[in-house]
Amino acid sequence: MLDEQMVIELSAFADGELDAPRARELEERLAHSGELRRALAAIKTLDAETARLPVPSLPAERAAGAWRQVAERTAAESAADVGRV
């Protein structure tokens, strides 16, 4: 079973977000691990299925409120992470 960090890294790889050296390292690991290749395929399938979902429209006021909540939660989580370091 893959740990959470590896799943995050595979997702970043699928999205083209890894720097070149790390992407090459992961490609090497993928060449030798069926488990990693299956996990990457599942991530790519999930990405494709998610991309096909309809995007609901929100009134501007509701959208602004939702983004405010996201910002508040992100700030609170960041502050909590700093406290754990």
C-alpha positions in Angstrom: 0.0 0.0 0.0 1.3 3.5 -0.9 1.7 6.1 1.8 0.0 9.4 1.5 3.2 11.3 0.4 3.7 9.0 -2.5 0.1 9.5 -3.6 0.6 13.2 -3.4 3.8 12.9 -5.4 2.1 10.7 -8.1 -0.7 13.3 -8.4 1.8 16.1 -8.8 3.6 13.9 -11.5 0.3 13.3 -13.3 -0.3 17.1 -13.3 3.2 17.9 -14.6 4.1 19.7 -11.3 7.3 18.0 -10.4 10.7 19.5 -11.3 12.7 17.6 -13.9 15.1 15.7 -11.5 12.2 14.5 -9.3 10.1 13.5 -12.3 13.0 11.4 -13.7 13.4 9.7 -10.3 9.7 8.9 -10.2 9.8 7.7 -13.8 12.6 5.3 -12.8 10.5 4.0 -9.9 7.4 3.7 -12.1 9.5 1.5 -14.6 10.1 -1.0 -11.8 6.8 -0.9 -9.8 3.5 -2.2 -11.0 1.9 -0.8 -7.8 3.1 2.7 -8.7 1.9 2.4 -12.3 -1.5 1.2 -11.2 -1.8 4.1 -8.7 -0.8 6.6 -11.4 -3.3 5.1 -13.8 -6.0 5.4 -11.1 -5.1 9.0 -10.4 -5.2 9.9 -14.2 -8.6 8.2 -14.5 -9.9 10.1 -11.5 -8.6 13.4 -13.0 -10.3 12.6 -16.3 -13.6 11.7 -14.6 -13.4 14.8 -12.4 -12.8 17.0 -15.4 -16.0 15.7 -17.0 -18.2 16.7 -14.0 -20.4 19.7 -14.5 -19.3 22.9 -12.8 -22.2 24.5 -11.0 -22.6 28.2 -11.2 -22.9 30.2 -8.0 -24.2 33.7 -7.6 -21.2 36.0 -7.2 -22.2 36.8 -3.6 -22.2 33.1 -2.6 -19.0 32.4 -4.5 -17.3 35.3 -2.6 -18.5 33.9 0.7 -17.2 30.4 -0.2 -13.8 31.8 -1.1 -13.7 33.8 2.1 -14.3 30.6 4.1 -11.5 28.8 2.1 -9.1 31.6 2.9 -10.0 31.6 6.6 -9.6 27.8 6.9 -6.3 27.9 5.0 -5.0 30.6 7.2 -6.1 28.7 10.3 -4.5 25.5 9.1 -1.3 27.3 8.2 -1.1 28.9 11.6 -1.7 25.5 13.2 1.1 23.9 11.1 3.5 26.6 12.1 2.7 25.8 15.7 3.6 22.2 15.1 7.1 22.8 13.7 
